[in-house]
Amino acid sequence: MQEPNFPYYNVVDQIYHAEWTTQKLARQELLRASIQTLWPNGHPTRLIHVAGTGGKGSTCRFLEMGFSCVGKAGAFMSPHLFDYRERFSINGEFVSQADVAWAWETRIRPHCVQLTLNNSAHIHTFPEISILIALALFEKHEVEWAALEASVGGRYDQTRALDVVATVLTNVGSDHAHMLGQEQWQRVLDKAGIARSCVPFFTSDRNPANLAIIAAVCRDANATLYQIEQTQVDELTDRVATPLLAEALLSATYQKWNAALSLAVIRQLCPQVDDRCVLEKFATARLVGRLRQVEEQVYIDIAHNAEKITALAGELELRFPSQGKIMVVGLSGPRAPRQVFAALAKVAKTIVVTGASYKGQDPGKVQSEIAALTGNTPTLLVSDPRQAYQVARSMQGADDIVIVTGSTYTIEQIFNPDPYLRYLSASFGWRTKVDTEATGAVQLTLPSR
């Protein structure tokens, strides 16, 4: 067989699905036109585009904190956990609710209304509006550098409309196969599609087959490829000299690679940067839902696919080797429970399966599939997330910890302290659902968590 021609396979796929691909690409052009209208001289912030199956959030936060050594830095990430404003941060701090209101009411909403007046088909979607809000906030706060996380995939994601100074691909796994392709090479081809001409491309993917496809896409796009090697991870490990840095960076293997990847990007774009400053800033990087303690012996983690759950299971074994682990899990979107929770089933003392408010799978079906994995490990079904959490707490012994994971929506419904935001999240889309039923219009969708 001749050498695979992956850029050509992308062309054929686009032709085969032209009615789908052209609509996706048209959405990007619509967003690009709006950015040009709102920022006719170009947006002042230097943007870094981050895609991948796992580690996107951590990498964006590392980049944000590292770039703060050379100027004001920001990040745009999704999804949020408790409050929409969590999607936008500057120097590691979330923007205020007043900031979000200003960006929407003063900058973005007037443009979107005028756009729709000019052409009723040109209605920006929730993800597109969120990107525009991020850009408005970065401009307002004079952010010099910002990392932006792709939602799903890369080639057809709304973030592909942005002009960027670097592209970053953490890794490619099995998530979102229903959207990106059942075959691994299809998913790699989609995520590697973030490559732009003459823009450096960085990856920490270690799969040789994945790397061959990434290299082919970069050659076709005329993008220089920088691959993170084990030696760079080892160098980072050797340079971690304080307990704070060690705990922040090296508690899990995957974080070493995310940190090394981020450091390589920062060094390339800012050769004058002080590495020590960057590493110290890395130590302050925090994600809202990454093994975060919310109560005594209670943790939440927003892992929601097989790769992230596997990483979580490894970190739990590392940090809590002798403690019993009572899991409360929900699942959103078209994911296979057996695949997602396989690693978790191996470390759990008990699993309590519950629901998720948005795109939640039937908890009974999830429970039956998990039960087939666990052997003698008890697997309970409690459909209401808050009741499920109380059941888990009632079972907790002195040496046990409770971990809530699997769906951001499950976590949010249990722990969001604001009942109004909790209700808005749980009922997302009710207005467009009513419109759909009344007019047959297409319902807008929220990126899956």
C-alpha positions as CSV (number, residue, x, y, z in Angstrom):
1,M,0.0,0.0,0.0
2,Q,1.2,3.5,-0.8
3,E,2.0,6.0,2.0
4,P,-1.2,7.3,3.5
5,N,-2.2,10.8,2.3
6,F,-4.1,12.2,5.3
7,P,-4.6,15.8,4.0
8,Y,-6.3,14.2,0.9
9,Y,-8.4,12.0,3.1
10,N,-9.7,15.2,4.8
11,V,-10.6,16.6,1.4
12,V,-12.5,13.4,0.4
13,D,-14.3,13.4,3.8
14,Q,-15.3,17.1,3.3
15,I,-16.7,16.3,-0.2
16,Y,-18.6,13.2,1.0
17,H,-20.2,15.3,3.7
18,A,-20.3,18.7,1.9
19,E,-23.7,19.7,3.3
20,W,-22.3,19.3,6.8
21,T,-18.8,20.5,6.3
22,T,-19.7,23.7,4.4
23,Q,-22.2,24.6,7.1
24,K,-19.5,24.2,9.8
25,L,-17.0,26.2,7.7
26,A,-19.7,28.9,7.0
27,R,-20.2,29.3,10.8
28,Q,-16.5,29.9,11.2
29,E,-16.6,32.6,8.4
30,L,-19.6,34.2,10.1
31,L,-17.7,34.4,13.4
32,R,-14.6,35.6,11.6
33,A,-16.6,38.4,9.9
34,S,-18.0,39.5,13.3
35,I,-14.5,39.6,14.8
36,Q,-13.5,41.8,11.9
37,T,-16.4,44.1,12.4
38,L,-15.9,44.5,16.1
39,W,-12.1,44.7,15.8
40,P,-11.4,46.2,12.4
41,N,-7.7,46.7,13.2
42,G,-7.3,43.2,14.5
43,H,-7.8,42.0,18.1
44,P,-4.9,43.3,20.3
45,T,-4.4,40.1,22.3
46,R,-2.0,37.4,21.1
47,L,-4.0,34.2,21.2
48,I,-3.0,30.6,21.6
49,H,-5.4,27.9,20.4
50,V,-5.5,24.7,22.5
51,A,-7.2,21.5,21.5
52,G,-7.0,17.8,22.6
53,T,-8.9,15.1,24.3
54,G,-7.5,15.6,27.8
55,G,-5.4,18.3,29.5
56,K,-6.8,21.3,27.5
57,G,-8.0,23.1,30.7
58,S,-4.8,22.5,32.6
59,T,-2.7,23.6,29.6
60,C,-4.7,26.7,29.2
61,R,-4.3,27.6,32.8
62,F,-0.6,26.9,32.8
63,L,-0.2,29.1,29.7
64,E,-2.2,31.8,31.3
65,M,-0.2,31.8,34.5
66,G,3.2,31.4,32.7
67,F,2.5,34.3,30.3
68,S,1.6,36.5,33.2
69,C,5.4,36.6,33.8
70,V,5.7,38.8,30.8
71,G,2.4,40.7,30.7
72,K,-1.3,40.5,31.6
73,A,-2.6,37.1,30.5
74,G,-6.0,35.4,30.2
75,A,-7.8,32.2,29.4
76,F,-11.1,31.1,27.8
77,M,-12.2,27.6,28.8
78,S,-15.3,25.5,28.8
79,P,-17.4,24.3,30.3
80,H,-18.0,26.3,33.5
81,L,-19.0,24.5,36.7
82,F,-21.1,26.8,38.8
83,D,-21.2,30.2,37.1
84,Y,-20.8,31.2,33.4
85,R,-18.2,33.8,34.3
86,E,-15.8,30.9,35.2
87,R,-15.2,30.5,31.4
88,F,-13.1,33.8,31.5
89,S,-10.1,34.5,33.6
90,I,-7.3,37.0,33.8
91,N,-4.0,36.3,35.6
92,G,-5.7,33.2,37.1
93,E,-8.8,35.1,38.5
94,F,-12.3,34.8,37.1
95,V,-13.8,38.0,35.7
96,S,-16.7,39.5,37.6
97,Q,-20.4,39.1,36.8
98,A,-20.4,42.8,36.0
99,D,-17.7,42.2,33.4
100,V,-19.8,39.5,31.7
101,A,-22.9,41.8,31.7
102,W,-20.9,44.7,30.3
103,A,-19.4,42.6,27.5
104,W,-22.8,41.2,26.5
105,E,-24.9,44.3,26.8
106,T,-22.4,46.9,25.6
107,R,-20.3,45.1,23.0
108,I,-21.7,41.8,21.8
109,R,-25.5,42.0,22.0
110,P,-25.8,45.2,19.9
111,H,-23.7,43.6,17.2
112,C,-25.6,40.3,17.2
113,V,-29.0,42.1,17.0
114,Q,-27.8,44.2,14.0
115,L,-26.3,41.1,12.4
116,T,-29.7,39.4,12.6
117,L,-31.5,42.5,11.3
118,N,-29.3,42.4,8.2
119,N,-29.8,38.7,7.7
120,S,-32.2,36.7,9.8
121,A,-30.2,33.5,9.2
122,H,-27.1,35.1,10.8
123,I,-27.8,34.3,14.4
124,H,-24.7,33.6,16.5
125,T,-24.8,30.4,18.6
126,F,-24.0,30.1,22.3
127,P,-20.4,29.0,21.7
128,E,-19.8,31.8,19.2
129,I,-21.2,34.4,21.5
130,S,-19.0,33.1,24.3
131,I,-15.9,33.5,22.2
132,L,-16.9,37.1,21.3
133,I,-17.4,37.8,25.0
134,A,-14.0,36.5,25.8
135,L,-12.4,38.7,23.2
136,A,-14.3,41.8,24.5
137,L,-13.2,41.0,28.0
138,F,-9.6,40.6,26.9
139,E,-9.7,43.9,25.2
140,K,-11.3,45.7,28.2
141,H,-8.7,44.4,30.6
142,E,-5.8,44.9,28.1
143,V,-4.8,41.3,28.1
144,E,-1.6,40.7,26.1
145,W,-1.6,36.9,25.9
146,A,-4.5,34.5,26.1
147,A,-5.1,30.8,25.7
148,L,-8.4,29.6,24.3
149,E,-9.7,26.1,24.6
150,A,-11.4,24.4,21.6
151,S,-14.8,22.9,22.6
152,V,-15.0,19.7,20.5
153,G,-12.4,18.6,17.9
154,G,-10.5,21.3,16.2
155,R,-10.9,21.6,12.4
156,Y,-14.6,22.5,12.6
157,D,-14.7,24.0,16.1
158,Q,-15.8,27.7,16.4
159,T,-12.4,28.6,17.9
160,R,-10.8,27.7,14.5
161,A,-12.1,31.1,13.3
162,L,-9.5,33.0,15.4
163,D,-6.2,34.3,14.3
164,V,-3.6,32.9,16.6
165,V,0.1,33.0,17.3
166,A,0.4,29.3,18.2
167,T,-1.6,26.1,18.1
168,V,-1.4,23.4,20.8
169,L,-2.6,19.8,20.7
170,T,-2.4,18.0,24.0
171,N,-3.3,14.5,22.9
172,V,-6.0,12.6,21.0
173,G,-8.2,9.9,22.5
174,S,-11.6,8.3,22.0
175,D,-14.0,11.0,23.2
176,H,-16.7,12.5,20.9
177,A,-16.3,9.6,18.4
178,H,-19.9,10.3,17.2
179,M,-18.8,13.7,16.1
180,L,-15.2,13.3,15.2
181,G,-15.1,9.8,13.7
182,Q,-15.2,6.2,14.9
183,E,-11.6,5.6,13.8
184,Q,-8.7,7.0,15.8
185,W,-7.1,8.5,12.6
186,Q,-10.3,10.4,11.9
187,R,-10.2,12.0,15.4
188,V,-6.5,12.9,15.0
189,L,-7.2,14.4,11.6
190,D,-9.9,16.6,13.0
191,K,-8.0,17.8,16.1
192,A,-4.8,18.4,14.1
193,G,-6.9,20.6,11.9
194,I,-6.2,23.5,14.2
195,A,-2.9,23.9,12.3
196,R,-2.5,27.3,10.5
197,S,0.0,28.4,7.9
198,C,3.2,29.7,9.3
199,V,1.9,29.3,12.9
200,P,4.0,27.0,15.2
201,F,2.2,23.8,16.3
202,F,3.0,22.1,19.6
203,T,1.9,18.7,20.8
204,S,2.6,16.4,23.7
205,D,0.9,13.4,22.1
206,R,3.1,10.3,22.4
207,N,1.2,7.9,20.1
208,P,3.5,7.3,17.0
209,A,0.5,6.7,14.8
210,N,-1.1,10.0,15.9
211,L,2.2,11.8,15.5
212,A,2.5,10.6,11.9
213,I,-0.9,12.2,11.0
214,I,-0.2,15.4,13.0
215,A,3.1,15.7,11.1
216,A,1.4,15.2,7.7
217,V,-1.2,17.9,8.6
218,C,1.4,20.3,9.7
219,R,3.4,19.8,6.5
220,D,0.3,20.4,4.4
221,A,-0.5,23.6,6.4
222,N,3.1,24.8,6.3
223,A,3.2,24.9,10.1
224,T,6.4,24.1,12.1
225,L,5.8,21.1,14.4
226,Y,7.3,21.0,17.9
227,Q,6.9,17.7,19.7
228,I,7.4,17.4,23.5
229,E,9.8,14.7,24.4
230,Q,10.4,12.7,27.6
231,T,13.6,14.6,28.1
232,Q,11.7,17.9,28.4
233,V,9.4,16.4,31.0
234,D,12.4,15.0,32.9
235,E,14.1,18.5,32.8
236,L,10.9,20.0,34.3
237,T,10.9,17.3,37.0
238,D,14.6,18.0,37.8
239,R,14.0,21.7,38.1
240,V,11.1,21.4,40.6
241,A,12.9,22.3,43.8
242,T,10.1,23.3,46.3
243,P,7.3,21.2,47.8
244,L,4.7,23.7,46.5
245,L,5.9,23.2,42.9
246,A,6.2,19.4,43.4
247,E,2.7,19.1,44.6
248,A,1.2,21.4,41.9
249,L,3.0,19.9,38.9
250,L,4.0,16.4,39.7
251,S,1.0,14.9,41.6
252,A,0.1,13.1,38.4
253,T,2.0,12.1,35.3
254,Y,-0.3,13.8,32.9
255,Q,0.3,17.1,34.6
256,K,4.0,16.8,33.9
257,W,3.3,16.6,30.2
258,N,0.8,19.5,30.3
259,A,3.4,21.7,32.1
260,A,6.2,20.7,29.8
261,L,4.0,21.5,26.8
262,S,3.1,24.8,28.2
263,L,6.6,25.8,29.1
264,A,7.8,24.9,25.5
265,V,5.1,27.2,24.0
266,I,6.0,30.1,26.4
267,R,9.8,29.7,25.7
268,Q,9.2,29.7,21.9
269,L,7.0,32.8,21.9
270,C,8.9,34.7,24.7
271,P,12.6,33.6,24.6
272,Q,13.4,36.2,27.2
273,V,11.1,34.6,29.8
274,D,12.5,33.7,33.3
275,D,11.9,30.0,33.7
276,R,11.9,30.2,37.4
277,C,9.1,32.8,37.3
278,V,7.1,30.5,35.0
279,L,7.5,27.5,37.2
280,E,6.4,29.4,40.3
281,K,3.4,30.7,38.4
282,F,2.6,27.1,37.3
283,A,2.5,26.2,41.0
284,T,-0.4,28.7,41.5
285,A,-2.5,27.3,38.6
286,R,-5.8,26.0,39.8
287,L,-8.8,24.5,38.0
288,V,-12.2,24.7,39.6
289,G,-13.1,21.1,39.1
290,R,-9.9,19.1,39.2
291,L,-9.9,16.9,42.3
292,R,-11.1,19.9,44.3
293,Q,-12.0,19.4,48.0
294,V,-15.4,20.9,48.6
295,E,-16.1,19.5,52.1
296,E,-14.3,17.4,54.7
297,Q,-13.2,14.2,52.9
298,V,-15.3,15.1,49.8
299,Y,-13.8,15.9,46.4
300,I,-15.2,16.8,42.9
301,D,-13.6,16.2,39.6
302,I,-15.0,17.1,36.2
303,A,-13.5,14.1,34.4
304,H,-16.2,13.0,31.9
305,N,-14.5,10.7,29.3
306,A,-12.5,7.5,29.5
307,E,-9.1,9.2,29.3
308,K,-9.9,11.7,32.0
309,I,-11.5,9.1,34.3
310,T,-8.4,6.9,33.9
311,A,-6.2,9.9,34.8
312,L,-8.4,10.5,37.8
313,A,-8.3,6.9,39.0
314,G,-4.5,7.0,38.8
315,E,-4.3,10.2,40.8
316,L,-6.7,8.9,43.5
317,E,-4.5,5.8,43.9
318,L,-1.5,8.1,44.2
319,R,-2.9,10.6,46.7
320,F,-5.3,8.3,48.7
321,P,-3.8,4.8,48.5
322,S,-5.2,3.5,51.7
323,Q,-8.6,5.2,51.9
324,G,-11.9,3.8,50.7
325,K,-13.3,5.6,47.7
326,I,-17.0,6.1,47.4
327,M,-17.9,7.4,44.0
328,V,-21.0,9.4,43.0
329,V,-21.2,9.4,39.2
330,G,-23.5,10.7,36.5
331,L,-23.0,10.7,32.7
332,S,-23.9,13.2,30.0
333,G,-23.9,12.9,26.2
334,P,-23.6,9.8,24.0
335,R,-20.7,8.1,25.8
336,A,-20.5,4.4,26.7
337,P,-20.6,3.9,30.5
338,R,-18.5,0.8,30.4
339,Q,-15.8,2.6,28.5
340,V,-15.9,5.8,30.5
341,F,-15.9,4.2,34.0
342,A,-13.8,1.1,33.5
343,A,-10.8,2.6,35.4
344,L,-12.9,4.0,38.2
345,A,-14.6,0.7,38.9
346,K,-11.2,-0.8,39.7
347,V,-10.5,1.6,42.6
348,A,-14.0,2.2,44.0
349,K,-15.2,0.9,47.3
350,T,-18.8,1.7,46.3
351,I,-20.3,3.5,43.3
352,V,-23.6,5.5,43.5
353,V,-25.0,6.2,40.1
354,T,-27.2,9.2,39.6
355,G,-28.5,11.6,37.0
356,A,-27.2,14.6,35.1
357,S,-29.4,17.6,34.4
358,Y,-28.4,18.3,30.8
359,K,-28.1,15.6,28.2
360,G,-28.0,13.2,31.1
361,Q,-28.1,9.5,30.3
362,D,-30.6,7.2,32.0
363,P,-29.0,6.5,35.4
364,G,-30.6,3.0,35.4
365,K,-28.9,2.1,32.2
366,V,-25.6,3.5,33.4
367,Q,-25.8,1.6,36.7
368,S,-26.5,-1.7,34.9
369,E,-23.4,-1.3,32.7
370,I,-21.2,-0.2,35.5
371,A,-22.4,-3.1,37.7
372,A,-21.1,-5.5,35.0
373,L,-17.6,-4.1,35.5
374,T,-17.4,-4.0,39.3
375,G,-17.7,-7.6,40.4
376,N,-18.2,-7.5,44.2
377,T,-18.1,-3.8,44.4
378,P,-21.6,-2.5,45.4
379,T,-23.3,-0.3,42.7
380,L,-26.3,1.7,43.8
381,L,-28.9,3.7,41.9
382,V,-30.2,7.0,43.2
383,S,-31.6,9.1,40.4
384,D,-31.6,12.5,42.1
385,P,-28.1,13.9,42.4
386,R,-28.6,15.5,45.8
387,Q,-30.1,12.4,47.3
388,A,-27.3,10.3,45.8
389,Y,-24.7,12.5,47.5
390,Q,-26.5,12.2,50.8
391,V,-26.6,8.4,50.4
392,A,-22.8,8.4,49.7
393,R,-22.2,10.5,52.8
394,S,-24.3,8.2,55.0
395,M,-22.1,5.3,53.9
396,Q,-18.8,7.1,54.5
397,G,-16.5,5.6,57.1
398,A,-13.8,7.5,59.0
399,D,-11.2,6.5,56.4
400,D,-13.3,6.9,53.4
401,I,-13.4,9.8,50.9
402,V,-16.3,10.7,48.6
403,I,-15.6,11.7,45.0
404,V,-18.3,13.1,42.7
405,T,-17.4,12.9,39.0
406,G,-18.5,11.9,35.5
407,S,-20.7,14.9,34.5
408,T,-20.2,18.5,35.3
409,Y,-23.9,18.9,35.4
410,T,-24.2,16.3,38.2
411,I,-21.5,18.1,40.2
412,E,-23.2,21.5,39.6
413,Q,-26.6,20.2,40.7
414,I,-25.2,19.0,44.0
415,F,-22.9,21.8,45.0
416,N,-23.8,25.0,43.2
417,P,-24.5,27.4,46.1
418,D,-26.6,29.7,43.9
419,P,-30.1,28.2,43.4
420,Y,-30.9,30.5,40.6
421,L,-27.8,29.7,38.6
422,R,-28.4,26.0,39.4
423,Y,-31.9,26.2,37.9
424,L,-30.7,28.1,34.8
425,S,-28.1,25.4,34.2
426,A,-30.6,22.6,34.7
427,S,-33.1,24.1,32.3
428,F,-30.7,25.3,29.6
429,G,-32.4,25.5,26.2
430,W,-36.0,25.6,27.3
431,R,-36.7,28.8,25.3
432,T,-35.2,27.4,22.1
433,K,-37.0,24.1,22.7
434,V,-40.3,26.0,22.9
435,D,-39.4,27.8,19.6
436,T,-38.5,24.5,18.0
437,E,-41.8,22.9,18.9
438,A,-43.7,25.9,17.7
439,T,-41.8,26.8,14.5
440,G,-39.6,23.8,13.6
441,A,-36.5,26.0,14.0
442,V,-33.2,24.3,14.8
443,Q,-32.4,24.2,18.5
444,L,-29.1,25.6,19.7
445,T,-27.0,23.3,21.8
446,L,-24.6,23.8,24.7
447,P,-21.1,22.1,24.3
448,S,-21.2,18.8,26.2
449,R,-19.6,18.4,29.6
